[in-house]
Amino acid sequence: MTESKEELNQKIENVLEQVRPYLQADGGDINFVNVTDDYTVNVELTGACGTCAFSTMTLKNGVEATLKKVLPQVKEVVAINL
């Protein structure tokens, strides 16, 4: 399965759009920054998510798990601002 960087970025954005309402319900949000060549997705958590003690759990158990389910090539999701 070969896809362009743009296609992969769009798929990641689409998945983040699906999880965004859950984060916004708690006063936070997530912004896609980039994806590295080894399929690490860099994001920025904002609002309440940027300071929440559970943000790492949310990132790994929620965002990362959802992205990996849809895009198995994703290695991990990292919040660059935590």
C-alpha positions in Angstrom: 0.0 0.0 0.0 1.7 3.1 -1.2 0.1 6.5 -0.6 1.4 9.9 -0.9 2.4 12.0 2.1 -0.6 14.2 1.4 -3.0 11.3 1.4 -1.6 10.0 4.7 -1.9 13.5 6.2 -5.5 13.8 5.1 -6.4 10.4 6.6 -4.8 11.4 9.9 -6.7 14.7 9.9 -9.9 12.7 9.2 -9.3 10.4 12.2 -8.5 13.4 14.4 -11.7 15.0 13.4 -13.5 12.0 14.7 -11.9 12.1 18.1 -11.9 15.9 18.4 -15.4 16.2 19.8 -14.5 14.0 22.8 -11.6 16.3 23.6 -13.6 19.4 23.1 -16.3 18.1 25.4 -13.6 18.3 28.2 -12.4 21.8 27.1 -9.4 20.6 25.1 -8.5 20.1 21.5 -5.8 18.5 19.3 -3.9 19.8 16.3 -2.1 17.7 13.8 1.6 18.9 13.3 3.2 16.3 11.0 4.0 12.7 10.5 7.6 11.5 10.4 9.2 9.1 7.8 8.9 6.3 10.4 5.2 7.0 10.9 5.3 8.8 14.2 2.4 11.3 14.3 3.2 14.5 16.1 0.3 16.4 17.5 -0.3 19.4 19.8 -2.8 19.2 22.7 -4.4 22.5 23.4 -6.8 23.9 26.0 -7.5 21.7 29.0 -5.8 18.8 27.2 -2.5 20.7 27.4 -2.5 20.7 31.2 -4.6 17.7 32.1 -2.9 15.0 34.2 -4.7 12.4 32.1 -3.6 13.8 28.7 -1.0 11.1 28.2 -3.5 8.4 28.8 -6.0 10.1 26.5 -3.3 10.4 23.8 -2.2 6.8 24.0 -5.5 5.0 24.8 -7.7 7.2 22.7 -6.0 9.1 19.9 -3.2 6.6 19.2 -5.4 3.5 19.4 -7.9 5.0 17.1 -5.3 6.1 14.6 -3.6 2.7 14.6 -6.9 1.0 14.0 -7.6 3.0 10.9 -3.9 3.4 9.8 -1.9 0.4 11.0 1.3 1.8 9.6 1.2 4.5 12.4 3.9 3.6 14.9 2.9 6.1 17.7 1.4 9.4 18.4 3.5 12.0 20.3 2.3 15.3 21.8 5.1 17.7 21.1 4.0 20.1 23.8 3.9 17.7 26.7 
